[in-house]
Amino acid sequence: MAKPMKLSGRIWALRGPDGAAIENIDTDMIYHNKHLAVTDMNEMAQFIFGNLDGWRDFPGKVKPGDILFVGKNFGSGSSRQHAVDGFIALGIQAIVGESFGAIYWRNAVNAGMPVLRAPDVFGSGIESGQEVEIDLTTGEITNLSSGKAFAAGPMGNIQMDVYKAGGLFEYGRQGGKSAMPTDVV
Amino acid sequence: MGKTIIEKIFSEHTDDSSRVIPGETIWLKIDVRSARDFGGANVVKHLIKEYPDSEKIENVAKTFFTFDCVSPANTIPYAENQQISRVFAREEGINIYDVGQGIGTHVLIENGHIRPGMTTVGTDSHFNIMGAIGAFGQGMGDRDIAFAWKTGKVWFDVPSCVRVNLRGIPSNPDVSAKDVVLRLIREFGASGLLGKVIELYGDYIEAAGLDERITIGSMGTEMGLISIIIPPNEALEKELKEWTPGDFGIIAADSDARYEAEYTIDIGNLKPLIAAPFEPHNVHPVEDYQGVKVDSVFVGSCTGGRISDLRALAAELDNGVAKDINLRVVPATRRTIAKAIEEGVYARLFDAGATISHAACGGCASGQIGMTGAGEIQVSTGNRNFKGKQGAGETFLSSAKIAGRVAAKGTL
């Protein structure tokens, strides 16, 4: 099934009590190490943000199709795939962030979760509950509630190809060609 | 055009060497691929689900399980995950370092599996510690690692590289490698060099031994770096050969290598530093916290559990551990324990009142050697002090020497 190139959904803007974007959210805040033995993706959903002050009730409030907006260096820390897969299990469609931890970024790409870097996203005044549309081909993000548009970096070649394939394994089976000249398998 | 160390390593491990340019994506051939008890069962699950009817492992000789995260398992789900990995290793003929051997990254270095110039990946976010011996290491999630086990490759965005020169040698005898890396984190923060590589130079680093290099290399993750790569030298090669005889090549950057930026940091007057709760980059001079009452001290982890750390700790404990403080020591590897016994360090720590565990990761994961309670102040030689990570208390990060001093006094 072809993957959609335009996504729209309700915004969750990850702000702290002072209203500013929370920075440096590490994977222990997203998905605490006491639940690392879980291997079933669906079981991971309930533990998302279980160690992040003010956001512990997130799994109960989120709806499939929602889109998460995060601040700088989201997902720093450990290599746990759980911290991405839990959002997929919750039905989060995409994560837009000012920047991401390097391993977290890879894990999202490999899972086929669209992640976009938009350095000034919080400056545009996004708020939880607003509706947003994202064009994955151009990286253009339109806040449908406020009418404001802003630009995220477009998805890279491999990121787009892995997304279209539905994840790293399927991408590999298809030859892993991407923009890269050599095949992987 | 000259190459940085990471560009040299990548060029030798890809069919697309002309594309080894920062920002390009390449398929990188991986020399050593590992998974821990954390993530290991997830890797096995992916391989069984995704490749039911074909070979699951590209090269078993290059593939390793290391059990170090919750070791031995203290919950049934962890025990089951270890058993899934153990049985899979047996069936497929994969190498395994089971419970008690120590921290996977350290075990793989000590036993000569990983050498300068290699490419390596594992389900440990501190796998970039391999920069300490001039190798490329990267922690990755279980999908990446399963893919690497199956194909021997991962896709990778060639990172840009900055050169950092450390000027001077710290004159303060209380300063050690941990203070040097905390100084780097204070400089660049948690994301100032996000996604980049540091190549590290200077007289201090040139003279640093394996243990010091490991301590420094282990905290690249807390700076959001791909890795801190320390150029290996002959002294390091000699030290690695003492652990495992064999052929260890030295890799160096070209003299005309191009760096995205160059920074010089003076460490001649460096004072002992500490990372205060709840962020590793919340770095201050230890003296700023003088007199703060401490309840527990943890010495171990991939940052601070080597024999040099245990020696530095023991040297502070001639009069024993303060009465109302608990000191927990987790040596990095079984071979570290053997050295500690041989040198008498183990006995000194024991006599001082330390609780000494078997070799493993220790404080960072799931309470392997205990958790902190609300209000508890802990000093740790580890690399992370995020809120809630090691319990409900507050954790300061320091060197083993400072941790030892705190254990003796009961205060910072």
Interface residues (C-beta under 8 A of the other chain):
Chain A: E23 N24 D26 D28 M29 H32 N33 K34 L36 A37 V38 T39 N51 D53 K72 N73 S76 G77 S78 S79 R80 Q81 V84 S99 G101 A102 I103 R106 N107 N110 A111 G156 N157 I158 G167 L168 F169 G172 G176 S178 A179 M180 P181 T182 V184 V185
Chain B: D15 D16 R19 T25 I26 W27 F38 G39 A41 N42 K45 H46 E50 C69 V70 T75 P77 Y78 E80 N81 T123 D124 S125 F127 Q138 G139 M140 G141 D142 R143 D144 A146 F147 K150 T151 K153 W155 D157 A190 S191 L194 G195 T221 E222 G224 L225 I226 E279 C364 A365 S366 G367 R384 F386 K387 G388 K389
